[in-house]
């Protein structure tokens, strides 16, 4: 299985948009595992794990993605990535 997955994130506080630097993270990790919360998604914006960033789900949402969605459509993948964030559905790029 090819885990290639390019994910684009939006910082809801600043409006900044960045691509996550690592493309070898599975769809499951983005939707239900380590990359489903802010403490790991912050890496796209700071370049490192910021231990001051709380492990919450309210700041960094997925707005675009390409690659292996592990059986999901792109729209389903993005919705699943953001399902815990309680935000209005972002327009898929």
PyMOL commands that set and color helices and strands:
alter all, ss='L'
color gray80, all
select helices_A, chain A and resi 27-32+34-36+38-41+43-46+74-82
alter helices_A, ss='H'
color red, helices_A
select strands_A, chain A and resi 5-11+17-19+60-67
alter strands_A, ss='S'
color yellow, strands_A
deselect
rebuild
show_as cartoon
